[in-house]
Amino acid sequence: MAKQADDIKKVVLAYSGGLDTSIMITWLKENYNNCEVVAVTGNVGQDAELEGLEEKALKTGASKLYIEDLQDEFVENYIFPSLKAGAVYENGYLLGTSFARPIIGKRLVEIAKAEGADAICHGCTGKGNDQVRFELAVKAFAPNMKIIAPWRTWELKSREDEIAYAEKHNIPLKITRETNYSKDMNLWHLSHEGLDLEDPANEPKYEQILELSVTPEQAPDEPTYLELSFEKGIPVALNGEKMTGVTLIKTLNKIGGQNGIGIIDIVENRLVGMKSRGVYETPGGTILYHAHQALETLCLDKDTQHYKQSVAIKFAELVYNGLWYTPLREALSAFVDETQKTVTGEVKLKLYKGNITNVSLTSPYSLYSEEFASFGEDDVYDHQDAEGFINLFGLPITVKALLDEKGGQ
């Protein structure tokens, strides 16, 4: 690749210390006239991966490394709004990577402006969704900022090429060619893609790849019981103990992981048009989604509950497609917040070998009436009223049948 224009003096790099961004500091300096590279890591819960990151970044050529603790903001402004919406992409994916990108992209812009940078660089491939998510976040806050995406321009064509580049330039890596899965970890989940997982016919090597969870077969033979408390759709306590969102999710990740909860193997439709296969571990998130949905069955009226299901699908598509910072997503969140005013109460669950079972639901706003639903005698429901209701409700069917009979004659 030829040397780039001289107007790039300083680049802010979204830096994870993984394979892609480990080699990008060196590559940027080689191809952009030895420009200054400021590395930025958004801490969204990948604690173990932060160890030794600053030393590595500086050793490979960065002028400095920002490690920004975004965990509280991540939970309160991105995870919980998605949880309240019930947003699930294609009936399985709980958006772990999707809603982590907007907050990191926003912080990249803030630092780029403070540093007077000429461009922002990311390590996303040209086949993936994350390039869209990062770049749309940048456009939302710095529409004129230049964006460098090496995967779309450089001479390296595969992760094997990247490893060879790292070896040639003495850049340390934590992976080998045999363990070269593409992973993304944060507070909410851990994803696994690549290698043998690229063929949907292959059963995942769970014992080799799982990090947050055990398989259901390895989970305890005794169930685990827990109780979650919600206030206006937001989880606030576990087993009666008040917790911050970050602490609650971390605690549930441990409990859920020990019980084999939240392991999914899915083929999903990427935004860029192709299908991809991945294994996701989302133990705490799966528990929270289950509990929240269960509480909504108690607290939401039928029409709101049913309409909200369609909103959840659209919300998930927006988040998956990188459209967090858009008027529609904000409008949907406003609708969701209105629905959550009465989603307050306690949910008791039983976890057993990968399964979650409801044990009890209670709420001061419960719309469930034992008196109305009972098969016993009551003073509020006259069974004879059902006949007129059925006749009116079924009138279109009756009229159609009569016309069919008349036509047949």
C-alpha positions as CSV (number, residue, x, y, z in Angstrom):
1,M,0.0,0.0,0.0
2,A,1.3,3.4,-0.9
3,K,2.0,6.1,1.7
4,Q,-1.0,8.1,2.6
5,A,-1.7,11.8,2.5
6,D,0.4,14.1,4.8
7,D,-2.8,15.6,6.4
8,I,-3.0,12.6,8.8
9,K,-0.8,13.6,11.7
10,K,-2.6,12.0,14.7
11,V,-5.0,9.1,14.7
12,V,-7.2,7.8,17.6
13,L,-7.3,4.0,17.4
14,A,-10.1,1.9,19.0
15,Y,-7.7,-0.5,20.7
16,S,-8.6,-3.8,22.3
17,G,-5.2,-5.5,22.2
18,G,-6.7,-8.3,20.2
19,L,-5.2,-9.5,16.9
20,D,-6.5,-6.8,14.6
21,T,-5.7,-3.7,16.7
22,S,-2.4,-5.2,18.0
23,I,-0.9,-4.9,14.6
24,M,-2.6,-1.7,13.6
25,I,-0.5,0.7,15.6
26,T,2.6,-0.5,13.6
27,W,0.7,-0.6,10.4
28,L,-0.7,3.0,10.8
29,K,2.8,4.4,11.5
30,E,4.2,2.5,8.4
31,N,1.5,3.7,6.1
32,Y,0.6,7.2,7.4
33,N,4.0,8.9,7.5
34,N,4.8,7.8,11.1
35,C,1.7,9.5,12.4
36,E,1.1,9.7,16.1
37,V,-1.3,6.9,17.3
38,V,-3.4,7.5,20.4
39,A,-4.9,4.2,21.6
40,V,-8.3,4.2,23.3
41,T,-9.8,1.2,25.1
42,G,-13.4,1.4,26.3
43,N,-13.8,-0.7,29.4
44,V,-17.2,-2.2,29.0
45,G,-16.5,-5.1,31.4
46,Q,-13.7,-7.1,29.7
47,D,-11.6,-6.8,32.9
48,A,-9.2,-9.7,32.3
49,E,-8.3,-8.4,28.8
50,L,-7.1,-5.0,30.2
51,E,-4.2,-6.5,32.0
52,G,-0.9,-5.4,30.5
53,L,-2.7,-3.4,27.8
54,E,-0.9,-0.1,28.4
55,E,2.5,-1.6,28.3
56,K,1.7,-3.5,25.1
57,A,0.2,-0.4,23.4
58,L,3.2,1.8,24.2
59,K,5.7,-0.9,23.3
60,T,4.2,-1.3,19.9
61,G,4.3,2.4,19.1
62,A,1.3,4.2,20.6
63,S,2.0,7.6,22.2
64,K,-0.5,6.9,25.0
65,L,-3.4,4.7,25.9
66,Y,-6.7,5.8,27.4
67,I,-8.5,3.1,29.3
68,E,-12.0,4.6,29.8
69,D,-14.3,2.9,32.4
70,L,-17.7,3.0,30.7
71,Q,-19.3,0.2,32.6
72,D,-21.9,2.1,34.6
73,E,-22.9,4.2,31.5
74,F,-23.0,1.0,29.4
75,V,-25.5,-0.6,31.8
76,E,-27.7,2.3,32.5
77,N,-27.9,3.9,29.1
78,Y,-27.6,1.0,26.7
79,I,-28.1,-2.4,28.4
80,F,-31.1,-1.5,30.5
81,P,-33.0,0.4,27.8
82,S,-32.6,-2.7,25.6
83,L,-33.7,-5.0,28.4
84,K,-36.8,-2.9,29.1
85,A,-37.6,-3.0,25.4
86,G,-37.2,-6.8,25.3
87,A,-35.0,-6.4,22.3
88,V,-33.8,-9.7,20.9
89,Y,-32.4,-10.1,17.4
90,E,-33.7,-13.0,15.4
91,N,-35.2,-14.7,18.4
92,G,-31.9,-15.5,20.1
93,Y,-29.2,-12.8,20.1
94,L,-29.2,-10.5,23.1
95,L,-27.2,-7.8,21.3
96,G,-24.0,-8.1,23.5
97,T,-21.7,-6.7,20.9
98,S,-24.2,-4.5,19.1
99,F,-25.0,-2.1,21.9
100,A,-21.4,-2.0,23.2
101,R,-20.2,-0.3,20.0
102,P,-22.2,3.0,20.2
103,I,-20.9,3.9,23.6
104,I,-17.3,3.2,22.6
105,G,-17.7,5.1,19.3
106,K,-19.1,8.1,21.3
107,R,-16.1,8.1,23.6
108,L,-13.7,7.8,20.7
109,V,-15.1,11.0,19.2
110,E,-14.8,12.8,22.6
111,I,-11.1,11.8,22.9
112,A,-10.3,12.6,19.3
113,K,-11.7,16.1,19.7
114,A,-9.8,16.6,22.9
115,E,-6.6,15.3,21.3
116,G,-7.0,17.3,18.1
117,A,-6.8,14.1,16.1
118,D,-7.2,14.1,12.3
119,A,-8.8,10.7,12.1
120,I,-10.4,7.8,14.0
121,C,-9.3,4.2,13.2
122,H,-11.1,0.9,14.0
123,G,-10.1,-2.7,13.5
124,C,-13.4,-4.0,12.1
125,T,-13.4,-6.2,9.0
126,G,-15.1,-5.3,5.8
127,K,-17.5,-8.2,6.2
128,G,-18.8,-7.5,9.6
129,N,-21.4,-5.4,11.4
130,D,-19.1,-3.6,13.7
131,Q,-17.7,-1.3,11.0
132,V,-21.2,0.1,10.5
133,R,-21.8,0.5,14.3
134,F,-18.6,2.3,15.0
135,E,-18.8,4.6,12.0
136,L,-22.4,5.5,12.5
137,A,-21.6,6.5,16.1
138,V,-18.7,8.6,14.8
139,K,-20.9,10.3,12.2
140,A,-23.5,11.1,14.9
141,F,-21.0,13.1,16.9
142,A,-18.3,14.2,14.4
143,P,-19.8,14.0,10.9
144,N,-16.7,15.4,9.3
145,M,-14.2,13.2,11.1
146,K,-12.0,11.0,8.8
147,I,-12.3,7.3,9.4
148,I,-9.5,4.8,8.7
149,A,-10.6,1.2,8.3
150,P,-7.4,-0.8,7.5
151,W,-9.3,-4.1,6.8
152,R,-10.9,-2.4,3.8
153,T,-7.6,-1.2,2.3
154,W,-4.6,-3.1,3.6
155,E,-2.7,-6.0,1.9
156,L,-3.6,-8.5,4.7
157,K,-6.4,-10.9,3.6
158,S,-6.9,-13.2,6.6
159,R,-6.2,-13.6,10.3
160,E,-3.4,-15.9,9.3
161,D,-1.8,-13.0,7.4
162,E,-2.2,-10.9,10.5
163,I,-0.5,-13.4,12.7
164,A,2.4,-13.5,10.1
165,Y,2.6,-9.7,10.2
166,A,2.7,-9.7,14.0
167,E,5.5,-12.3,14.0
168,K,7.5,-10.3,11.4
169,H,7.3,-7.1,13.5
170,N,7.7,-8.8,16.9
171,I,4.3,-7.9,18.1
172,P,3.2,-10.1,21.0
173,L,-0.1,-12.0,20.7
174,K,-2.2,-14.0,23.2
175,I,-3.5,-16.4,20.5
176,T,-2.0,-19.0,18.1
177,R,-3.2,-20.2,14.8
178,E,-4.9,-23.1,16.6
179,T,-6.8,-20.9,19.1
180,N,-7.5,-18.1,16.6
181,Y,-11.2,-17.7,17.3
182,S,-12.7,-14.2,16.8
183,K,-14.0,-13.2,20.3
184,D,-15.7,-10.2,21.8
185,M,-16.1,-9.9,25.5
186,N,-17.9,-7.4,27.7
187,L,-20.0,-7.2,30.8
188,W,-23.0,-8.7,29.0
189,H,-21.6,-11.5,27.0
190,L,-18.8,-13.4,25.2
191,S,-19.0,-14.3,21.5
192,H,-17.1,-16.9,19.6
193,E,-16.7,-17.0,15.8
194,G,-14.3,-18.4,13.2
195,L,-12.3,-21.6,12.8
196,D,-14.4,-24.8,13.0
197,L,-17.5,-22.6,13.9
198,E,-17.6,-21.3,10.3
199,D,-19.2,-24.5,9.2
200,P,-22.7,-24.8,10.8
201,A,-22.4,-28.6,10.4
202,N,-19.7,-28.7,13.1
203,E,-20.8,-29.1,16.7
204,P,-19.0,-26.4,18.8
205,K,-16.1,-27.6,21.0
206,Y,-17.8,-26.2,24.1
207,E,-15.2,-27.6,26.5
208,Q,-12.5,-25.7,24.6
209,I,-14.2,-22.4,24.0
210,L,-16.6,-21.7,26.9
211,E,-15.2,-19.1,29.4
212,L,-18.2,-17.7,31.3
213,S,-20.2,-20.9,31.5
214,V,-20.2,-24.6,31.8
215,T,-22.2,-26.9,29.6
216,P,-25.6,-28.0,31.0
217,E,-24.2,-31.5,31.4
218,Q,-21.5,-30.1,33.7
219,A,-23.9,-28.0,35.8
220,P,-24.8,-29.1,39.3
221,D,-27.4,-31.8,39.9
222,E,-29.3,-29.5,42.3
223,P,-31.2,-26.5,41.2
224,T,-30.3,-22.9,42.2
225,Y,-33.1,-20.6,43.3
226,L,-32.9,-16.8,43.1
227,E,-35.2,-13.8,43.4
228,L,-34.9,-10.6,41.3
229,S,-36.5,-7.3,42.2
230,F,-37.5,-4.8,39.5
231,E,-38.5,-1.1,39.7
232,K,-40.1,0.3,36.5
233,G,-38.5,-2.4,34.4
234,I,-35.0,-2.1,35.9
235,P,-33.5,-4.8,38.0
236,V,-32.4,-3.4,41.3
237,A,-31.9,-6.2,43.8
238,L,-30.9,-9.9,43.9
239,N,-32.3,-12.1,46.7
240,G,-33.3,-8.9,48.6
241,E,-29.9,-7.2,48.3
242,K,-29.8,-3.9,46.5
243,M,-27.0,-3.8,43.8
244,T,-25.7,-1.5,41.1
245,G,-26.4,-2.7,37.6
246,V,-22.8,-3.6,37.0
247,T,-22.5,-5.7,40.2
248,L,-25.9,-7.4,39.5
249,I,-24.9,-8.5,36.0
250,K,-21.5,-9.7,37.1
251,T,-23.1,-11.7,40.0
252,L,-25.7,-13.2,37.7
253,N,-23.0,-14.1,35.1
254,K,-21.4,-16.2,37.8
255,I,-24.6,-17.8,39.0
256,G,-25.9,-18.4,35.5
257,G,-22.6,-19.6,34.2
258,Q,-22.3,-22.2,36.9
259,N,-25.8,-23.5,35.9
260,G,-25.1,-23.7,32.1
261,I,-27.5,-20.8,31.4
262,G,-27.4,-18.6,28.3
263,I,-25.3,-20.6,25.8
264,I,-26.6,-20.3,22.2
265,D,-25.4,-21.4,18.8
266,I,-27.0,-19.4,16.1
267,V,-26.8,-18.6,12.4
268,E,-27.6,-14.9,12.1
269,N,-28.2,-12.5,9.2
270,R,-25.6,-9.8,9.2
271,L,-26.4,-6.3,8.1
272,V,-23.9,-6.5,5.2
273,G,-26.0,-9.3,3.6
274,M,-24.3,-12.6,4.5
275,K,-25.1,-15.2,7.2
276,S,-22.7,-15.9,10.0
277,R,-22.5,-18.5,12.7
278,G,-21.5,-17.9,16.2
279,V,-21.6,-19.2,19.8
280,Y,-22.7,-16.7,22.4
281,E,-22.4,-16.9,26.2
282,T,-24.9,-14.5,28.0
283,P,-25.6,-16.1,31.4
284,G,-26.7,-13.0,33.4
285,G,-28.4,-11.4,30.5
286,T,-30.5,-14.5,29.8
287,I,-31.7,-14.6,33.4
288,L,-32.6,-10.9,33.3
289,Y,-34.5,-11.1,30.0
290,H,-36.4,-14.1,31.3
291,A,-37.3,-12.5,34.6
292,H,-38.3,-9.2,33.0
293,Q,-40.5,-10.8,30.4
294,A,-42.2,-12.9,33.1
295,L,-42.9,-9.8,35.2
296,E,-44.4,-8.0,32.2
297,T,-47.0,-10.8,31.8
298,L,-48.3,-9.9,35.2
299,C,-48.1,-6.1,34.9
300,L,-48.9,-5.1,31.3
301,D,-52.4,-5.2,29.7
302,K,-53.0,-7.4,26.7
303,D,-52.9,-4.7,24.0
304,T,-49.7,-3.1,25.4
305,Q,-48.0,-6.4,25.9
306,H,-48.7,-7.6,22.3
307,Y,-47.9,-4.3,20.6
308,K,-44.6,-4.1,22.6
309,Q,-43.5,-7.4,21.0
310,S,-43.5,-5.7,17.6
311,V,-41.6,-2.7,19.0
312,A,-39.0,-5.1,20.5
313,I,-38.3,-6.6,17.1
314,K,-37.8,-3.2,15.5
315,F,-35.7,-2.0,18.5
316,A,-33.4,-5.0,18.2
317,E,-33.0,-4.4,14.4
318,L,-32.0,-0.8,15.0
319,V,-29.5,-1.7,17.6
320,Y,-28.1,-4.6,15.6
321,N,-27.7,-2.3,12.5
322,G,-25.8,0.4,14.4
323,L,-28.7,2.9,14.5
324,W,-28.6,3.6,18.3
325,Y,-28.2,7.4,17.8
326,T,-31.3,7.9,15.7
327,P,-34.7,9.6,16.3
328,L,-36.6,6.4,15.8
329,R,-34.6,4.5,18.5
330,E,-35.1,7.4,20.9
331,A,-38.8,7.5,20.2
332,L,-39.1,3.7,20.7
333,S,-37.3,4.1,24.0
334,A,-39.8,6.8,25.1
335,F,-42.6,4.4,24.3
336,V,-40.9,1.6,26.2
337,D,-40.3,3.8,29.3
338,E,-44.0,4.6,29.3
339,T,-44.9,0.9,29.4
340,Q,-42.5,0.2,32.2
341,K,-44.1,2.5,34.8
342,T,-45.9,-0.5,36.4
343,V,-43.3,-3.2,35.8
344,T,-42.3,-3.4,39.4
345,G,-42.2,-6.5,41.6
346,E,-40.3,-9.7,42.4
347,V,-39.6,-12.7,40.2
348,K,-38.3,-15.9,41.7
349,L,-36.6,-18.4,39.4
350,K,-35.2,-21.9,39.4
351,L,-32.0,-22.5,37.4
352,Y,-31.2,-26.1,36.5
353,K,-28.8,-27.4,33.8
354,G,-29.3,-24.7,31.3
355,N,-33.0,-24.2,32.0
356,I,-34.9,-21.3,33.7
357,T,-38.2,-22.0,35.3
358,N,-40.6,-19.4,36.9
359,V,-41.3,-20.1,40.6
360,S,-43.3,-17.1,41.6
361,L,-44.3,-13.6,40.4
362,T,-45.6,-10.8,42.6
363,S,-46.2,-7.1,41.9
364,P,-48.2,-4.3,43.6
365,Y,-49.4,-3.5,40.0
366,S,-50.4,-7.0,39.1
367,L,-53.3,-7.2,36.6
368,Y,-53.9,-10.8,37.4
369,S,-57.2,-11.4,39.4
370,E,-57.6,-14.8,41.0
371,E,-61.3,-13.9,41.5
372,F,-61.8,-13.3,37.7
373,A,-59.7,-16.3,36.6
374,S,-61.0,-18.8,39.0
375,F,-63.1,-21.7,37.9
376,G,-65.1,-21.4,41.0
377,E,-68.2,-19.3,41.7
378,D,-67.8,-15.5,41.7
379,D,-69.8,-12.3,41.6
380,V,-67.9,-10.5,38.8
381,Y,-68.3,-12.8,35.8
382,D,-71.6,-14.1,34.5
383,H,-70.9,-17.2,32.3
384,Q,-74.1,-16.5,30.4
385,D,-72.5,-13.3,29.0
386,A,-70.1,-15.4,27.0
387,E,-72.8,-16.5,24.6
388,G,-73.5,-13.0,23.4
389,F,-69.8,-12.2,23.2
390,I,-69.1,-15.3,21.1
391,N,-72.0,-14.5,18.8
392,L,-70.7,-10.9,18.2
393,F,-67.0,-11.9,18.0
394,G,-67.8,-14.7,15.5
395,L,-70.2,-12.7,13.4
396,P,-67.8,-12.3,10.4
397,I,-67.3,-16.1,10.4
398,T,-71.1,-16.7,10.6
399,V,-71.8,-14.2,7.7
400,K,-69.1,-15.8,5.6
401,A,-70.5,-19.3,6.2
402,L,-74.0,-18.2,5.3
403,L,-72.8,-16.6,2.1
404,D,-70.9,-19.8,1.2
405,E,-74.0,-21.9,1.7
406,K,-76.1,-19.5,-0.4
407,G,-73.5,-19.6,-3.2
408,G,-73.4,-23.4,-3.0
409,Q,-77.1,-23.6,-3.5
